[in-house]
Every structure is written in C-alpha cells, then in structure tokens.
Amino acid sequence: MNTLSRREEQVLLAVWDLKDTAYLLSIKEYLSKITKKDWSVGVIHKPLLQLERKGFITSHIGAATAKRGGRRKKIYSVTQQGIDELKTLKKEQDRLWKNFLRPETVQNIK
C-alpha cells in the first residue's frame, strides 16, 4: 500500500475537485482558498510528482492559450488507483475520528 502524506492527500483531493482544470496554478489557488494558507508552487509541485510516480494521478499537456501567451498547461487527472486510495483514506479517517466529538468525550477537550 502506498501511504499518502497529508500534503499529498490535499493535493490529490484538489486535483479531484478541479477535474479538467487541475493545473499547477489552479491547484495552488484552490488549496490556498480552502485552507486559508498561502501555498507556494514548490510545495504543490513535489506532491504532484510523487502522486504521479505512485500512479494516483496522470498528466497531459493541454492546448496553448492566448491568455498564457501561447504556453501550454500541464493538466492533472486522478486515476482509478487514486480514487481507490482516497476512498480508503476516507474510511480510515472516519474510523479514527468517529469518537472525537461524542458528547461524553467533548467535556474532556480543553
């Protein structure tokens, strides 16, 4: 099993949510908006490489656009293996968090 780091998980979820518009800068903007933190391009680029190496995402070069001065974007997509990994992570997280906010445990949180 390929265990994902928290950052890889966040990037993978961003790619999933962005669908056909998942490229480096859109992922950066998306994660910055969701987490309310400024994400650098480098902090996103490394997990993208790792996710692609693990087989959780694929990439292709998109068409050139006038808006980008004729440059092309590298577009990322989640693979079936990536979807399966996200499902597994979600189930694990749900099991780990299930008792956290139960009424009898909330009083113990300071």
PAMARMAR-494428 format. One record per residue: residue number from 1; y, z, x of N, C-alpha, C, O in turn. Coordinates in Angstrom, 3 decimals, decimal comma. Atoms other than C-alpha are relative to their C-alpha. Example, Ala and Ser with C-alpha at 12.3 -4.5 7.8 and 13.67 -1.06 7.14 Angstrom:
residues 2
{k=1; n.v=-1,190; n.w=0,000; n.u=0,890; ca.v=-4,500; ca.w=7,800; ca.u=12,300; c.v=1,200; c.w=0,000; c.u=0,900; o.v=1,181; o.w=0,665; o.u=1,936}
{k=2; n.v=-1,190; n.w=-0,060; n.u=-0,820; ca.v=-1,060; ca.w=7,140; ca.u=13,670; c.v=1,090; c.w=0,730; c.u=-0,770; o.v=2,198; o.w=0,899; o.u=-0,261}
END
This chain:
residues 110
{k=1; n.v=-1,182; n.w=0,000; n.u=0,839; ca.v=0,000; ca.w=0,000; ca.u=0,000; c.v=1,239; c.w=0,000; c.u=0,880; o.v=1,316; o.w=0,756; o.u=1,848}
{k=2; n.v=-1,273; n.w=0,051; n.u=-0,707; ca.v=3,473; ca.w=-0,886; ca.u=1,259; c.v=0,977; c.w=0,942; c.u=-0,685; o.v=1,494; o.w=0,627; o.u=-1,757}
{k=3; n.v=-0,940; n.w=-0,944; n.u=0,578; ca.v=5,647; ca.w=2,148; ca.u=0,601; c.v=1,417; c.w=-0,480; c.u=0,268; o.v=1,738; o.w=-0,918; o.u=1,373}
{k=4; n.v=-1,388; n.w=0,421; n.u=-0,133; ca.v=9,291; ca.w=1,334; ca.u=-0,014; c.v=0,895; c.w=1,189; c.u=0,308; o.v=0,674; o.w=2,294; o.u=-0,188}
{k=5; n.v=-1,029; n.w=-1,012; n.u=-0,207; ca.v=12,218; ca.w=3,298; ca.u=1,319; c.v=0,892; c.w=0,003; c.u=-1,251; o.v=0,844; o.w=-0,927; o.u=-2,057}
{k=6; n.v=-0,918; n.w=-0,075; n.u=1,152; ca.v=14,820; ca.w=4,402; ca.u=-1,231; c.v=0,952; c.w=-1,195; c.u=0,008; o.v=1,222; o.w=-1,780; o.u=-1,041}
{k=7; n.v=-0,929; n.w=1,125; n.u=-0,091; ca.v=17,207; ca.w=1,722; ca.u=0,035; c.v=-0,688; c.w=-1,309; c.u=-0,385; o.v=-0,103; o.w=-2,131; o.u=-1,090}
{k=8; n.v=0,745; n.w=1,201; n.u=0,379; ca.v=14,535; ca.w=-0,985; ca.u=-0,271; c.v=-0,205; c.w=-0,043; c.u=-1,512; o.v=-0,083; o.w=-1,095; o.u=-2,138}
{k=9; n.v=0,176; n.w=-0,078; n.u=1,451; ca.v=13,845; ca.w=0,197; ca.u=-3,802; c.v=1,284; c.w=-0,401; c.u=-0,721; o.v=1,241; o.w=-1,176; o.u=-1,677}
{k=10; n.v=-1,281; n.w=0,320; n.u=0,625; ca.v=17,540; ca.w=-0,009; ca.u=-4,702; c.v=0,311; c.w=-1,491; c.u=0,115; o.v=0,756; o.w=-2,109; o.u=-0,852}
{k=11; n.v=-0,266; n.w=1,426; n.u=-0,198; ca.v=17,885; ca.w=-3,497; ca.u=-3,221; c.v=-0,948; c.w=-0,840; c.u=-0,857; o.v=-0,527; o.w=-1,826; o.u=-1,462}
{k=12; n.v=0,968; n.w=0,732; n.u=0,815; ca.v=14,704; ca.w=-4,684; ca.u=-4,946; c.v=0,384; c.w=0,035; c.u=-1,477; o.v=0,290; o.w=-0,982; o.u=-2,164}
{k=13; n.v=-0,451; n.w=-0,100; n.u=1,390; ca.v=15,968; ca.w=-3,398; ca.u=-8,301; c.v=1,246; c.w=-0,838; c.u=-0,250; o.v=1,392; o.w=-1,431; o.u=-1,318}
{k=14; n.v=-1,198; n.w=0,842; n.u=0,143; ca.v=19,303; ca.w=-5,129; ca.u=-7,723; c.v=-0,377; c.w=-1,470; c.u=-0,092; o.v=0,156; o.w=-2,199; o.u=-0,929}
{k=15; n.v=0,455; n.w=1,394; n.u=0,043; ca.v=17,552; ca.w=-8,431; ca.u=-6,999; c.v=-0,617; c.w=-0,288; c.u=-1,368; o.v=-0,371; o.w=-1,342; o.u=-1,955}
{k=16; n.v=0,617; n.w=0,175; n.u=1,323; ca.v=15,522; ca.w=-7,962; ca.u=-10,192; c.v=1,085; c.w=-0,151; c.u=-1,078; o.v=1,022; o.w=-1,061; o.u=-1,904}
{k=17; n.v=-1,035; n.w=0,027; n.u=1,032; ca.v=18,628; ca.w=-7,248; ca.u=-12,285; c.v=0,883; c.w=-1,239; c.u=0,080; o.v=1,303; o.w=-1,772; o.u=-0,947}
{k=18; n.v=-0,909; n.w=1,136; n.u=-0,177; ca.v=20,701; ca.w=-10,080; ca.u=-10,817; c.v=-0,654; c.w=-1,359; c.u=-0,262; o.v=0,039; o.w=-2,359; o.u=-0,456}
{k=19; n.v=0,764; n.w=1,235; n.u=0,266; ca.v=17,969; ca.w=-12,706; ca.u=-11,349; c.v=0,478; c.w=-1,148; c.u=0,894; o.v=0,464; o.w=-1,020; o.u=2,118}
{k=20; n.v=-0,361; n.w=1,211; n.u=-0,746; ca.v=19,226; ca.w=-16,175; ca.u=-10,302; c.v=1,302; c.w=0,115; c.u=0,780; o.v=1,658; o.w=-0,802; o.u=1,521}
{k=21; n.v=-1,261; n.w=-0,170; n.u=-0,731; ca.v=22,492; ca.w=-14,798; ca.u=-8,942; c.v=-0,119; c.w=1,055; c.u=1,102; o.v=0,886; o.w=1,602; o.u=1,556}
{k=22; n.v=0,226; n.w=-1,021; n.u=-1,029; ca.v=20,911; ca.w=-12,440; ca.u=-6,382; c.v=0,154; c.w=-0,606; c.u=1,395; o.v=-0,791; o.w=-1,170; o.u=1,947}
{k=23; n.v=-0,259; n.w=0,380; n.u=-1,385; ca.v=22,503; ca.w=-13,305; ca.u=-3,053; c.v=0,731; c.w=1,164; c.u=0,651; o.v=1,163; o.w=2,087; o.u=-0,039}
{k=24; n.v=-0,464; n.w=-1,163; n.u=-0,765; ca.v=23,838; ca.w=-11,012; ca.u=-0,337; c.v=1,252; c.w=0,662; c.u=-0,587; o.v=1,258; o.w=1,873; o.u=-0,810}
{k=25; n.v=-1,244; n.w=-0,609; n.u=0,478; ca.v=27,375; ca.w=-10,507; ca.u=-1,652; c.v=-0,096; c.w=0,489; c.u=-1,436; o.v=0,513; o.w=1,502; o.u=-1,781}
{k=26; n.v=0,147; n.w=-0,482; n.u=1,380; ca.v=26,381; ca.w=-10,236; ca.u=-5,313; c.v=-0,813; c.w=1,290; c.u=-0,027; o.v=-0,550; o.w=2,176; o.u=-0,840}
{k=27; n.v=0,792; n.w=-1,236; n.u=-0,099; ca.v=23,796; ca.w=-7,605; ca.u=-4,359; c.v=0,897; c.w=1,144; c.u=0,472; o.v=0,821; o.w=2,254; o.u=-0,055}
{k=28; n.v=-0,944; n.w=-0,999; n.u=-0,516; ca.v=26,477; ca.w=-5,731; ca.u=-2,387; c.v=0,917; c.w=0,496; c.u=-1,116; o.v=1,082; o.w=1,703; o.u=-1,293}
{k=29; n.v=-0,906; n.w=-0,368; n.u=1,084; ca.v=28,892; ca.w=-5,785; ca.u=-5,335; c.v=-0,731; c.w=0,786; c.u=-1,086; o.v=-0,211; o.w=1,776; o.u=-1,602}
{k=30; n.v=0,786; n.w=-0,659; n.u=1,036; ca.v=26,177; ca.w=-4,781; ca.u=-7,799; c.v=-0,321; c.w=1,440; c.u=0,401; o.v=-0,089; o.w=2,369; o.u=-0,372}
{k=31; n.v=0,372; n.w=-1,340; n.u=-0,448; ca.v=24,953; ca.w=-1,819; ca.u=-5,747; c.v=1,214; c.w=0,911; c.u=0,161; o.v=1,142; o.w=2,102; o.u=-0,144}
{k=32; n.v=-1,223; n.w=-0,800; n.u=-0,135; ca.v=28,498; ca.w=-0,659; ca.u=-4,977; c.v=0,470; c.w=0,482; c.u=-1,370; o.v=0,896; o.w=1,627; o.u=-1,518}
{k=33; n.v=-0,419; n.w=-0,354; n.u=1,359; ca.v=29,309; ca.w=-0,687; ca.u=-8,693; c.v=-0,933; c.w=1,061; c.u=-0,595; o.v=-0,463; o.w=2,045; o.u=-1,167}
{k=34; n.v=0,978; n.w=-0,915; n.u=0,593; ca.v=26,102; ca.w=1,096; ca.u=-9,752; c.v=0,025; c.w=1,371; c.u=0,668; o.v=0,027; o.w=2,396; o.u=-0,015}
{k=35; n.v=0,094; n.w=-1,269; n.u=-0,734; ca.v=26,052; ca.w=3,760; ca.u=-7,020; c.v=1,351; c.w=0,647; c.u=0,256; o.v=1,419; o.w=1,803; o.u=0,674}
{k=36; n.v=-1,368; n.w=-0,481; n.u=-0,265; ca.v=29,840; ca.w=4,152; ca.u=-6,746; c.v=0,201; c.w=0,325; c.u=1,487; o.v=0,952; o.w=1,232; o.u=1,847}
{k=37; n.v=-0,135; n.w=-0,130; n.u=-1,451; ca.v=29,482; ca.w=3,837; ca.u=-2,957; c.v=0,234; c.w=-1,395; c.u=0,553; o.v=-0,201; o.w=-2,385; o.u=-0,035}
{k=38; n.v=-0,246; n.w=1,291; n.u=-0,627; ca.v=30,648; ca.w=1,076; ca.u=-0,647; c.v=-1,194; c.w=-0,368; c.u=0,875; o.v=-1,480; o.w=0,310; o.u=1,862}
{k=39; n.v=1,153; n.w=0,484; n.u=-0,758; ca.v=27,614; ca.w=-0,837; ca.u=0,625; c.v=0,473; c.w=-1,084; c.u=0,962; o.v=1,198; o.w=-1,997; o.u=0,567}
{k=40; n.v=-0,332; n.w=1,049; n.u=-0,951; ca.v=28,013; ca.w=-2,871; ca.u=3,787; c.v=-1,056; c.w=-1,102; c.u=-0,081; o.v=-2,172; o.w=-0,878; o.u=-0,549}
{k=41; n.v=0,926; n.w=1,125; n.u=-0,008; ca.v=26,399; ca.w=-6,273; ca.u=4,172; c.v=-1,215; c.w=0,328; c.u=0,872; o.v=-2,343; o.w=-0,005; o.u=0,510}
{k=42; n.v=1,093; n.w=-0,344; n.u=-0,907; ca.v=24,312; ca.w=-4,960; ca.u=7,078; c.v=-1,000; c.w=0,967; c.u=-0,610; o.v=-2,201; o.w=0,870; o.u=-0,358}
{k=43; n.v=0,871; n.w=-0,982; n.u=0,639; ca.v=22,939; ca.w=-2,080; ca.u=5,027; c.v=-0,909; c.w=-0,684; c.u=-1,030; o.v=-1,995; o.w=-0,183; o.u=-1,322}
{k=44; n.v=0,800; n.w=0,745; n.u=0,980; ca.v=21,656; ca.w=-4,626; ca.u=2,478; c.v=-0,891; c.w=-1,033; c.u=0,687; o.v=-2,016; o.w=-1,278; o.u=0,249}
{k=45; n.v=0,723; n.w=1,080; n.u=-0,666; ca.v=20,536; ca.w=-7,333; ca.u=4,886; c.v=-1,352; c.w=0,460; c.u=0,552; o.v=-2,354; o.w=-0,240; o.u=0,404}
{k=46; n.v=1,253; n.w=-0,485; n.u=-0,587; ca.v=17,902; ca.w=-5,224; ca.u=6,656; c.v=-1,088; c.w=0,218; c.u=-1,063; o.v=-2,211; o.w=-0,249; o.u=-0,873}
{k=47; n.v=1,033; n.w=-0,137; n.u=1,032; ca.v=16,073; ca.w=-4,174; ca.u=3,447; c.v=-0,436; c.w=-1,345; c.u=-0,586; o.v=-1,605; o.w=-1,515; o.u=-0,935}
{k=48; n.v=0,388; n.w=1,322; n.u=0,493; ca.v=16,172; ca.w=-7,796; ca.u=2,256; c.v=-1,040; c.w=-0,630; c.u=0,924; o.v=-2,026; o.w=-1,200; o.u=0,456}
{k=49; n.v=0,969; n.w=0,536; n.u=-0,964; ca.v=14,382; ca.w=-8,861; ca.u=5,442; c.v=-1,342; c.w=0,714; c.u=-0,122; o.v=-2,395; o.w=0,076; o.u=-0,102}
{k=50; n.v=1,234; n.w=-0,776; n.u=0,112; ca.v=11,848; ca.w=-6,056; ca.u=5,081; c.v=-0,745; c.w=-0,313; c.u=-1,300; o.v=-1,969; o.w=-0,448; o.u=-1,302}
{k=51; n.v=0,626; n.w=0,318; n.u=1,291; ca.v=11,210; ca.w=-6,800; ca.u=1,401; c.v=-0,644; c.w=-1,380; c.u=0,025; o.v=-1,720; o.w=-1,585; o.u=-0,538}
{k=52; n.v=0,563; n.w=1,354; n.u=-0,096; ca.v=10,664; ca.w=-10,468; ca.u=2,172; c.v=-1,250; c.w=0,014; c.u=0,883; o.v=-2,241; o.w=-0,647; o.u=0,574}
{k=53; n.v=1,156; n.w=-0,106; n.u=-0,899; ca.v=8,310; ca.w=-9,601; ca.u=5,041; c.v=-1,196; c.w=0,638; c.u=-0,713; o.v=-2,340; o.w=0,248; o.u=-0,480}
{k=54; n.v=1,061; n.w=-0,684; n.u=0,738; ca.v=6,318; ca.w=-7,306; ca.u=2,727; c.v=-0,517; c.w=-0,825; c.u=-1,186; o.v=-1,529; o.w=-0,476; o.u=-1,793}
{k=55; n.v=0,437; n.w=0,850; n.u=1,102; ca.v=6,055; ca.w=-10,064; ca.u=0,115; c.v=0,543; c.w=0,405; c.u=-1,358; o.v=0,062; o.w=-0,094; o.u=-2,376}
{k=56; n.v=-0,548; n.w=-0,463; n.u=1,266; ca.v=8,133; ca.w=-8,307; ca.u=-2,560; c.v=1,107; c.w=-0,901; c.u=-0,532; o.v=1,409; o.w=-0,881; o.u=-1,726}
{k=57; n.v=-1,002; n.w=0,979; n.u=0,419; ca.v=10,841; ca.w=-10,969; ca.u=-2,634; c.v=-0,230; c.w=-1,305; c.u=0,762; o.v=-0,881; o.w=-1,333; o.u=1,807}
{k=58; n.v=-0,050; n.w=1,282; n.u=-0,697; ca.v=11,206; ca.w=-14,616; ca.u=-1,722; c.v=1,456; c.w=-0,440; c.u=0,000; o.v=2,287; o.w=0,126; o.u=-0,710}
{k=59; n.v=-1,369; n.w=0,519; n.u=-0,025; ca.v=14,327; ca.w=-16,578; ca.u=-0,904; c.v=-0,020; c.w=-1,510; c.u=0,098; o.v=-0,984; o.w=-2,114; o.u=0,567}
{k=60; n.v=-0,204; n.w=1,431; n.u=-0,159; ca.v=15,596; ca.w=-20,109; ca.u=-1,101; c.v=1,498; c.w=-0,241; c.u=0,154; o.v=2,320; o.w=0,579; o.u=-0,254}
{k=61; n.v=-1,408; n.w=0,349; n.u=-0,195; ca.v=18,827; ca.w=-21,808; ca.u=-0,173; c.v=0,491; c.w=-0,744; c.u=-1,239; o.v=-0,079; o.w=-1,760; o.u=-1,636}
{k=62; n.v=-0,575; n.w=0,613; n.u=1,193; ca.v=20,955; ca.w=-22,642; ca.u=-3,204; c.v=0,873; c.w=-1,197; c.u=0,348; o.v=1,084; o.w=-1,516; o.u=1,518}
{k=63; n.v=-0,863; n.w=1,167; n.u=-0,171; ca.v=23,182; ca.w=-25,644; ca.u=-3,703; c.v=1,367; c.w=0,409; c.u=0,548; o.v=1,836; o.w=1,523; o.u=0,320}
{k=64; n.v=-1,343; n.w=-0,230; n.u=-0,528; ca.v=26,508; ca.w=-25,912; ca.u=-1,913; c.v=0,994; c.w=0,015; c.u=-1,155; o.v=0,845; o.w=-0,727; o.u=-2,126}
{k=65; n.v=-1,020; n.w=-0,069; n.u=1,043; ca.v=29,532; ca.w=-24,982; ca.u=-3,997; c.v=1,383; c.w=-0,152; c.u=0,624; o.v=1,613; o.w=0,244; o.u=1,766}
{k=66; n.v=-1,377; n.w=0,174; n.u=-0,469; ca.v=33,197; ca.w=-25,884; ca.u=-3,671; c.v=0,664; c.w=1,361; c.u=0,194; o.v=1,477; o.w=1,541; o.u=1,101}
{k=67; n.v=-0,580; n.w=-1,342; n.u=-0,072; ca.v=34,090; ca.w=-22,234; ca.u=-4,256; c.v=-0,267; c.w=0,645; c.u=1,359; o.v=0,555; o.w=1,422; o.u=1,844}
{k=68; n.v=0,356; n.w=-0,562; n.u=-1,305; ca.v=32,350; ca.w=-21,334; ca.u=-0,986; c.v=0,306; c.w=-0,974; c.u=1,136; o.v=-0,244; o.w=-0,840; o.u=2,229}
{k=69; n.v=-0,357; n.w=0,956; n.u=-1,044; ca.v=33,867; ca.w=-24,222; ca.u=0,952; c.v=-1,165; c.w=-0,878; c.u=0,413; o.v=-1,248; o.w=-1,306; o.u=1,564}
{k=70; n.v=1,145; n.w=0,852; n.u=-0,287; ca.v=30,656; ca.w=-26,223; ca.u=0,717; c.v=-1,195; c.w=0,726; c.u=0,604; o.v=-2,239; o.w=0,122; o.u=0,849}
{k=71; n.v=1,125; n.w=-0,761; n.u=-0,562; ca.v=28,496; ca.w=-23,439; ca.u=2,122; c.v=-1,008; c.w=0,337; c.u=-1,091; o.v=-0,677; o.w=0,413; o.u=-2,274}
{k=72; n.v=1,083; n.w=-0,295; n.u=0,937; ca.v=25,175; ca.w=-22,610; ca.u=0,527; c.v=-0,374; c.w=1,469; c.u=0,070; o.v=-0,204; o.w=2,116; o.u=1,104}
{k=73; n.v=0,410; n.w=-1,402; n.u=0,080; ca.v=23,881; ca.w=-19,217; ca.u=-0,589; c.v=-1,514; c.w=0,119; c.u=0,135; o.v=-2,263; o.w=-0,764; o.u=-0,283}
{k=74; n.v=1,426; n.w=-0,331; n.u=-0,028; ca.v=20,520; ca.w=-17,684; ca.u=0,151; c.v=-0,263; c.w=0,868; c.u=-1,230; o.v=0,242; o.w=1,985; o.u=-1,337}
{k=75; n.v=0,290; n.w=-0,669; n.u=1,266; ca.v=19,177; ca.w=-16,676; ca.u=-3,260; c.v=-1,360; c.w=0,695; c.u=0,098; o.v=-2,327; o.w=0,120; o.u=0,598}
{k=76; n.v=1,224; n.w=-0,794; n.u=-0,057; ca.v=16,530; ca.w=-13,952; ca.u=-3,586; c.v=-0,605; c.w=0,150; c.u=-1,387; o.v=0,110; o.w=0,204; o.u=-2,387}
{k=77; n.v=0,741; n.w=-0,201; n.u=1,244; ca.v=13,846; ca.w=-13,534; ca.u=-6,264; c.v=-1,114; c.w=1,001; c.u=0,252; o.v=-1,685; o.w=1,054; o.u=1,341}
{k=78; n.v=1,087; n.w=-0,972; n.u=-0,098; ca.v=11,342; ca.w=-10,768; ca.u=-6,934; c.v=-1,323; c.w=-0,705; c.u=-0,285; o.v=-1,428; o.w=-1,470; o.u=-1,243}
{k=79; n.v=1,334; n.w=0,575; n.u=0,179; ca.v=7,691; ca.w=-11,793; ca.u=-6,577; c.v=-0,808; c.w=0,870; c.u=-0,961; o.v=-0,388; o.w=1,972; o.u=-1,315}
{k=80; n.v=0,881; n.w=-0,808; n.u=0,846; ca.v=4,857; ca.w=-10,610; ca.u=-8,797; c.v=-0,415; c.w=1,273; c.u=0,730; o.v=-0,523; o.w=2,338; o.u=0,123}
{k=81; n.v=0,339; n.w=-1,183; n.u=-0,805; ca.v=3,874; ca.w=-8,270; ca.u=-5,971; c.v=1,143; c.w=1,020; c.u=-0,047; o.v=0,899; o.w=2,225; o.u=-0,117}
{k=82; n.v=-1,166; n.w=-0,878; n.u=0,093; ca.v=7,420; ca.w=-6,854; ca.u=-6,071; c.v=0,098; c.w=0,666; c.u=-1,356; o.v=0,424; o.w=1,849; o.u=-1,448}
{k=83; n.v=-0,006; n.w=-0,561; n.u=1,358; ca.v=7,244; ca.w=-6,383; ca.u=-9,843; c.v=-1,061; c.w=1,092; c.u=-0,112; o.v=-0,801; o.w=2,168; o.u=-0,652}
{k=84; n.v=1,075; n.w=-0,988; n.u=0,041; ca.v=3,920; ca.w=-4,586; ca.u=-9,486; c.v=0,381; c.w=1,264; c.u=0,761; o.v=0,082; o.w=2,374; o.u=0,321}
{k=85; n.v=-0,428; n.w=-1,154; n.u=-0,800; ca.v=5,385; ca.w=-2,338; ca.u=-6,788; c.v=1,043; c.w=0,820; c.u=-0,755; o.v=0,998; o.w=2,050; o.u=-0,731}
{k=86; n.v=-1,003; n.w=-0,723; n.u=0,783; ca.v=8,373; ca.w=-1,467; ca.u=-8,998; c.v=-0,651; c.w=0,784; c.u=-1,138; o.v=-0,256; o.w=1,917; o.u=-1,413}
{k=87; n.v=0,710; n.w=-0,707; n.u=1,074; ca.v=6,026; ca.w=-0,563; ca.u=-11,867; c.v=-0,699; c.w=1,238; c.u=0,538; o.v=-0,657; o.w=2,300; o.u=-0,082}
{k=88; n.v=0,680; n.w=-1,128; n.u=-0,625; ca.v=4,007; ca.w=1,667; ca.u=-9,555; c.v=0,993; c.w=1,094; c.u=0,364; o.v=0,746; o.w=2,272; o.u=0,101}
{k=89; n.v=-1,030; n.w=-0,974; n.u=-0,372; ca.v=7,154; ca.w=3,351; ca.u=-8,214; c.v=0,536; c.w=0,729; c.u=-1,224; o.v=0,737; o.w=1,943; o.u=-1,188}
{k=90; n.v=-0,534; n.w=-0,601; n.u=1,231; ca.v=8,454; ca.w=3,948; ca.u=-11,744; c.v=-0,981; c.w=1,030; c.u=-0,550; o.v=-0,572; o.w=2,121; o.u=-0,947}
{k=91; n.v=1,008; n.w=-0,951; n.u=0,488; ca.v=5,189; ca.w=5,601; ca.u=-12,809; c.v=-0,049; c.w=1,246; c.u=0,875; o.v=-0,128; o.w=2,364; o.u=0,367}
{k=92; n.v=0,010; n.w=-1,138; n.u=-0,920; ca.v=5,177; ca.w=7,790; ca.u=-9,702; c.v=1,235; c.w=0,872; c.u=-0,205; o.v=1,130; o.w=2,097; o.u=-0,264}
{k=93; n.v=-1,246; n.w=-0,748; n.u=0,201; ca.v=8,815; ca.w=8,784; ca.u=-10,215; c.v=-0,042; c.w=0,777; c.u=-1,311; o.v=0,358; o.w=1,940; o.u=-1,358}
{k=94; n.v=0,090; n.w=-0,688; n.u=1,289; ca.v=8,205; ca.w=9,619; ca.u=-13,867; c.v=-0,888; c.w=1,239; c.u=0,101; o.v=-0,557; o.w=2,292; o.u=-0,445}
{k=95; n.v=0,898; n.w=-1,153; n.u=-0,168; ca.v=5,289; ca.w=11,882; ca.u=-12,897; c.v=0,669; c.w=1,097; c.u=0,829; o.v=0,516; o.w=2,282; o.u=0,532}
{k=96; n.v=-0,651; n.w=-0,991; n.u=-0,855; ca.v=7,341; ca.w=13,580; ca.u=-10,186; c.v=1,159; c.w=0,711; c.u=-0,710; o.v=1,391; o.w=1,897; o.u=-0,474}
{k=97; n.v=-1,190; n.w=-0,549; n.u=0,651; ca.v=10,411; ca.w=14,133; ca.u=-12,406; c.v=-0,282; c.w=0,636; c.u=-1,360; o.v=0,610; o.w=1,260; o.u=-1,934}
{k=98; n.v=0,247; n.w=-0,361; n.u=1,402; ca.v=8,680; ca.w=14,991; ca.u=-15,693; c.v=0,339; c.w=1,442; c.u=-0,347; o.v=0,740; o.w=1,702; o.u=-1,481}
{k=99; n.v=-0,264; n.w=-1,410; n.u=0,302; ca.v=9,145; ca.w=18,779; ca.u=-15,437; c.v=1,379; c.w=0,478; c.u=0,427; o.v=1,726; o.w=1,638; o.u=0,205}
{k=100; n.v=-1,264; n.w=-0,447; n.u=-0,594; ca.v=12,559; ca.w=18,849; ca.u=-13,820; c.v=0,969; c.w=0,588; c.u=-1,026; o.v=1,527; o.w=1,658; o.u=-0,784}
{k=101; n.v=-0,999; n.w=-0,475; n.u=0,963; ca.v=14,741; ca.w=19,260; ca.u=-16,925; c.v=-0,610; c.w=0,610; c.u=-1,257; o.v=0,017; o.w=0,610; o.u=-2,316}
{k=102; n.v=0,582; n.w=-0,711; n.u=1,142; ca.v=12,347; ca.w=21,092; ca.u=-19,213; c.v=0,793; c.w=1,280; c.u=-0,219; o.v=1,252; o.w=1,891; o.u=0,746}
{k=103; n.v=-0,838; n.w=-1,176; n.u=0,296; ca.v=14,147; ca.w=23,968; ca.u=-20,986; c.v=-0,341; c.w=1,233; c.u=0,838; o.v=0,560; o.w=1,945; o.u=1,283}
{k=104; n.v=0,364; n.w=-1,201; n.u=-0,732; ca.v=12,165; ca.w=26,657; ca.u=-19,200; c.v=0,291; c.w=-0,105; c.u=1,501; o.v=0,316; o.w=0,910; o.u=2,197}
{k=105; n.v=-0,308; n.w=0,135; n.u=-1,431; ca.v=12,982; ca.w=25,209; ca.u=-15,769; c.v=1,493; c.w=-0,166; c.u=0,255; o.v=1,955; o.w=0,079; o.u=1,370}
{k=106; n.v=-1,438; n.w=0,224; n.u=-0,193; ca.v=16,667; ca.w=24,412; ca.u=-16,320; c.v=0,715; c.w=1,288; c.u=0,394; o.v=1,647; o.w=1,251; o.u=1,197}
{k=107; n.v=-0,644; n.w=-1,262; n.u=-0,329; ca.v=17,608; ca.w=28,097; ca.u=-16,146; c.v=-0,140; c.w=0,366; c.u=1,470; o.v=0,648; o.w=1,160; o.u=1,985}
{k=108; n.v=0,209; n.w=-0,286; n.u=-1,417; ca.v=16,265; ca.w=28,180; ca.u=-12,574; c.v=0,847; c.w=-0,863; c.u=0,917; o.v=0,883; o.w=-0,639; o.u=2,127}
{k=109; n.v=-0,835; n.w=0,897; n.u=-0,809; ca.v=18,629; ca.w=25,434; ca.u=-11,418; c.v=1,378; c.w=0,610; c.u=0,133; o.v=2,018; o.w=0,955; o.u=-0,860}
{k=110; n.v=-1,323; n.w=-0,612; n.u=-0,230; ca.v=21,768; ca.w=26,781; ca.u=-9,852; c.v=0,997; c.w=-1,054; c.u=0,354; o.v=2,166; o.w=-0,745; o.u=0,585}
END
